[in-house]
Amino acid sequence: MSDAVQIGGTSATPSAPQTAGTSEQRPPVPGLVGLVWGLLLVNTLGTADVPLIIPLPDMVTQGVTMGALACAFGLALLLNPRVRMQPSAYLLLLTLLVVLSVASSMRLESGFGALVRCARLALFVATLWLLSTWWRGDLRFVRYHLRALSAVLLTVLAGLAVSPGSAMAGPSGRLSGVIWPIPATQVAQYSAVASGLAVMLWLTRRTDGRSTALVVVPAVTMLLLSHTRTALLGLVVALAVTSLGLAIRSARTRRALSVAVVLSTVGAVAFGQAIRRWLSRGQDTEQVANLTGRQKVWDLLLAEERTAVEQLFGIGLGDKGFAGLSIDGSWLAVYHEQGWVGIAIVAAMLGVLIVTAVLRPPSPARACAAFLIGYCLVATYTEVGLGDVSPYLLHLAVAASLLVPGGGKNGRSGSDRVRTHHNQASWNAGRPNMPSPSPSLHVNRRPAEGDGES
């Protein structure tokens, strides 16, 4: 692919021109923003009761995660001292959730720890607000997120290489972290999201096949070793739905879908028994039907007598458990801790993102956002995280950053708009006579083979 930007017949790089009518240029994004994002991900790391290569006391793991959040907020404030923020319906609703959580936790029905959790959630959301000034609708935060996820997964992979027995010593022989005690479910979640984003970037021609394979092959391997059905289902559903939308415009996606269907059919026939054994995870039919005991906890939670105030506002942020058992379901956890009002806010958060993604024109950014939203919708049915600090809120924050509209006073800078026009030209490859954004600016390119309509 060859690209050149010409202004008045003179060749220039995309960063040189000034867009007519743009009175204000956005400042460049500091490189440390990626570090802040990585610290936010560290704050969301869970812990599992597994034998570690180097044993870590609980106080150390808690200190590291909470310290990461404090450092992320402090560094974000140093990078954005004027506290400039990007308008965001997602963050506004998340702020309302913080207010609701504080109000419901003030009654201390969940103990003093509820207020500590509220402070953590408030600091987490405040850091996202500070970072929002650099949300520009491009793939920048996708790459930050992918790098952070890959770094965490590398620790899991290193633990598996150094001490495979300990790494596979999780419940039912599932892969867990043994350098940092990452639960098997979180290993699977990170693997699914990392591989899904890598595939989306490849389908939209934003990365090459070798880079995609370096992420997808080990990530899918770790996903399978974690024996987590929810993450696998979320990955398959989100990829299928997003790819079907891409297939209308992308020949590469149509070919990839055809290959995937053929390989899936052949694999189901050839390895059907092994697939069923992996999916059953040694459980009988009753255990699978009640979602590994989740249904019993859910029935007990719904049968609990509650006052009108508890039904509306919940009992405050807790440990996402009920009757000594984990709830393992975001919607019921939100109902238990933040009530019907909390459910309404979370539903509005997801609804705003879905509607915005549907209304956006086709682009690589929209494809990545759609994948993240779809994955979170599926996976949070049997995992908690939509009502408190969690990787799911970070996934959705990345989606929100991808759906920020451009143009106008709060739009992209001149150089960003040139790059956006180039990206749109690549996305619509196969249509050679694309209109230029202005009479004096032309993007000349040679369409990539196989891209666009065939």
N, C-alpha and C positions, 0 to 999 in steps of 0.2 A: 504494500500500500504506500502510495506516495502522496504527500500533502504539501501544498505551498499556499501561503496567504499573500495576496497581492493587494496593494493599496495604491491606486493611481498608476498601476503598471509596474510598481517597484515591489520586489519580493521582500518579505519580512517574516519574522517569527510570529506565532500567534500572540505572544505577550506584548508585542510592541505597540499595536494600534490603540487609539483612543476612540471609543464608540461615540458617535455624534449624539448629542442630547443627554449624555451622562454627566451630571454635574458633580457627582461624588463617587470616588473610587473606594472600594472596600479595601481595608488593609490586608496584607497577606496573612495566611494562617500560620501561627508559630508552630515550630516543629514539636514543642513540648505538649501540644494538645493531644498527640497520640499517647504520650506517657500518662497524662491525666486519665484518658480513657482506659488504659491498661490498669491503672490503680483502682478505678471504679469496678472493673471486672474482678480484681483481687478481692475487693470488699464483699463480693457476692459468692465467693467460694464457700462451699459447704464442707462439712467434716464427717468422716465415717469412722466407725470403730474397726479399723484394720491395722495389722502389724506394719509399722513403718520401718524403713531402712535405718533412719535416725529418729528415735522416739521424740515426739514433741509434746510437752505438756499442754493442756487445754488453755492455760493462760497465755501461752506463746501464740497459739493459733488465733485466739480471739484478739490478742494485741496486734498481730500482724494485719488482720482484716480491718479492724477498727482504725488502726494507724494509717492504713492505705486510704481509707475514706477521708480522714483528716488531712492527709497530705494532698489528696486530689483536690479537695476544696480550697486549701491554701494556695496551691499552685495555680488553680483556675482563677482565683482572685488576683494573683500577681500578674497573670497573663491578660486579665480583663479588669484592670483597676477601676475603670469608669462604669463598670457593671452594665455594659451594653447587652441587650437581650433581643433575641428573635421572637416575634409573636408566634405562639404555638398553642393550638387548641389542646394538643396532647398534654403539654406541660401544665397548662392552666387546669385541666381536669385532674392531673396528678397532684397539683397543689391543693385542690379542693379535697382530694382524698387524704392529704396530710392533715388538713384542718379537721376533717371528720374523725380521723384516727386519734388526734389529740383530744377532741371533745369526748369521744367514747372511752378513752383510756383514763381520763381524769377521775372516773369513779373507782379506779384501781381494782376492778373485779378480776383482772388478770395479774394483779400485783404491781409492784413498783417497776418491774422490768418492762411493763407496757410503755411507760414514759421514756425509758431508755431507747426502746425500739422506735418510738415516735421521733425522738431526736435524731436517730440514725436516718430514718426515712426523710426527715426534713433536710438534713445536710446533703443527702443523696440527691434530692430534687433540686436543691439550691445549686449544686455543682452542675447539674444538667442545664439549668437556666443560664449559668455563666458560660457554658460551652455552646449554647444555642446561637450566640452571635456569629459562630463560624459554620452554622448550618446553611448551606447554599444550594441544596438540591443536587449536589454532585456525589461521586462515589467515594469521597474522601473518608467518611466515617465507616463505610463498608470495609475499606482497607484497614483502618485502625482496628475495627472489630475483629476482622479476620486474623490480623497479626497477633492480637491479644489472645484469641482463642487458640491459635496455633502454638503460642508460647506455653500455655497451660497444658495443652495436649502433649507437647514435647516432654514435659515432666512426667506425664503418665507413661509415655513410651519409654523414657529412660528408666523409670522404675520397673517396667516390664522386662527390659533387657537385663538389668542388674539383678533383680530378684523376682523371677517369674512366679515362683511359688507364693510369695507374699502378695504379689499383684493380683493373682487369681484366687486369693483367699477370701474374697468377699462372699456375701450370701449366695448360695447355690453356685459357687465357683465363678462369680462375675468379676470382671476387670474393674479394679479401683486404683486410686492413686496411692503410692507407697512412699513417695517423696513428700508430697502434701496429701493429707487424707481426704482425697476427693471421692465422694460416693459414686457408685456405678451409674446411678441415674444421671448424675451431672456429667460424668465422662461421656455418656451417650448423647446427652443434650448438646454439649460442645462439639462433639464429633458430627452430629447431624447438621447443626447450623453451619459449621465450617465447610463441610463438604457441599452443602446446598448452595451457599454463597459462591463457592469456587465454581460450581457448575453454572450458576447464573452468569458469572463474569465471562465464562468461556462461551456460553451460548450467545451472549451479546457481543462477543469479540472484544472483550476488554482485557483478556489475558490469553496466553497461548496454552496449547495442550500439555506441554511439559510441566508448566507451573501448576496447572490444574491437577495433574496426576500426582504431583508431589504432596498436594493437600488431600485429595480425595482418597487415594489408595490407603494410606495409613489411618485416615479418619474413619473410613467405612470399616476397616479391620477392627479398630477399637470399638466402634459401635456394635459390631457383631459379637465381640468378646465380652461386652458389657451385658449382653442378653436383656436389653431393654426394649420391649415391644412398643411402648408409647413413642419413644424417639424415632424408631424405625417407621412407624405408621405416620408420624408427623412429617418426616422427611419425604416419604413416598407421596403422600397426599399433596403436600405443598409444592413439590417439584412437578407433579402431574398437572395440577391446576395452573400453575404459572407457565409451564411449558406449552400447554394448550393455547394459552393466550399469545405466547410468542410465535407459535407455529404459523399463525395467520400471515406474519410478515417475514419470517426468517426461514430460509431453506435449510440452514444448519440445524435448527431446532426440529424441523420436520424429519430430517434424516436421523437425528439422535433419537427422536421418539420411536421411529420405525425400528431402529436397532434395539432399543430398550424393550419394546414389545416382543420382538422375536427372541431375544435372550431370556426374558422373563418366562416366556412360554416353554422354551427348551429347558430352562433351569427347573421350572415347576415339575416337568415330566421326569427329568433325569434325577433330581434330588428331592423329590416330594417327601420322602420319609424323613430325610435329614431336616428339611424345613419345618415339618410338623413337630419334630422333636425339639428343635430350637424354639419354636413358638410356644410349645407347652411348658418348656423349662422344668420338666419333671413334675408338673402339677396335674391333678386329676381334673375331670370335667367340672366338678362343683367349684373348685378353686378358681378355675379360669372364668366361670360364669359370674362369680361374685367379685371379680377383679382383684384377686389375691387378698381377699378379706376386706377390701375397701367398702363394699356394699354394706357390710354389717356396721361399720363405723358410721357411714352416712345415714343409715336408718336410725341409729341411736341418736345422732346429732339432730336429725329432723324431728324425732319424737320428743326431744327435750322441751319442757315447758318454759316459755320465755315471757317476760313482761312486754308490754307494747314498746317501751323504750329500747329494750334489748333487741326486739325484732327490727326496729327502725335503724338503730345505730350500733348494734352489736355490743360486745363486752370489752372491746379494746384489743390492741395488738398483743398477741400471745405467741406461743411456740408452734402454732399451726397443728395443735393436737386436741383430742377430745377423749375423755375417759381413759387417759393414759395411752392412747393410740394415735398414730399420725392420721390426719384427715386425708391427705393425698388427693386433694381436689381443690382447684383454685376457687371455683364459684362457691362451694360450701364453706371453704375457709374464710372467704370474704363475708359471707352471710353470718358466720359465727362471730367474727371479730368486728365487722363494720356494718352489719345489718343490710336491710334492703336498700338503704341510701347508698351504701358502698357498692352494692351490686349495680345500681343504676349508674354510678359514676364510672365503674369499670366497663360496663356495657357501652357507655357513651364514648369512652376512650377508644375502644376497639371500633365502634361504629364510625367515628370521625375518621380514623385511619383508613377503614375500608372504603368509605364513600370518597375520600380524597384520592385514594389510589385508583378507583374506578374512573374518576373524572379527569385524571391526568392523561396527557397523550402518551402513546407507547414510547418507552425509552428504557435503557438499561437500569436507570435508577428506579423506575416504577416496577420493573421485573424483580429487582432485589427486595424492594419494599413489600411487594405482594408475597414473595416467598416467606419473609420473616413473619408477616401477619398471619399467613396461613399456617405456618408451623406452630406459632403460639396458640392459635385457636384450637388446634388438635391436641397439642401436648399438655396444655393446662387443664384438660378435662380430668386427668389423673395425676397431676402434679400441682403443687402450690406455687404461688409467686406473683399473681396479678395484683395483690393488695398490699405488698410489702417489698422491701429491697430484695431484688432477685435478678438473675440473668435475664429473665423474661422482660422485665421493665427496660433493661438495656437493649435487648433485641428490638423492642417496640420503639425505643428512642432512636435507634439507627433508622428504622422505617420512617419515623417522623422527620428526621433530617433529610431523607431522600425525597420527601414529598413537599419540601418548602418551595413555594412558587418563586420564579425569577421575574425580573423586569421591574420597572418603576424605581422609586427612591430606595426601596429596600432590596432591589434586585442585585444581579451579579455585576461585577466591575466589567470594564470594557474587555479586558483580556479573558475573563471568564466567559463572556458572551461569545467571543470568537471561538473558544474551545467548545462551548455548548453547540454552536452552529456546526463545527467540525464533527462532533459526536452525533448530532442528528443526521448529518450527511452520511456518516458511516452506517447509522441505523437504517437509513433508507437507501442503502446501496442497491444498485441495479436500476435506479431512476436518475440518469445522467444530467438532466436539465433541471437541477434544483435551483429555486430562486435565491438570489443573494439577499442578505439582510439590508444592504444599502447599495446605491449605485456605485460607490467607490470601493467596496470591499467584496472580493471574490475568493471563494475557496475552491481551488482546483484540485481534483483528486482522481485517482484511477480506481474504479470499484474493485473490491476484493472478489475473487472468484467464488461463486457459490453462495454469496450473501444476497439477501433480498429475494424477490419472487423468481421462481424458475419456470 
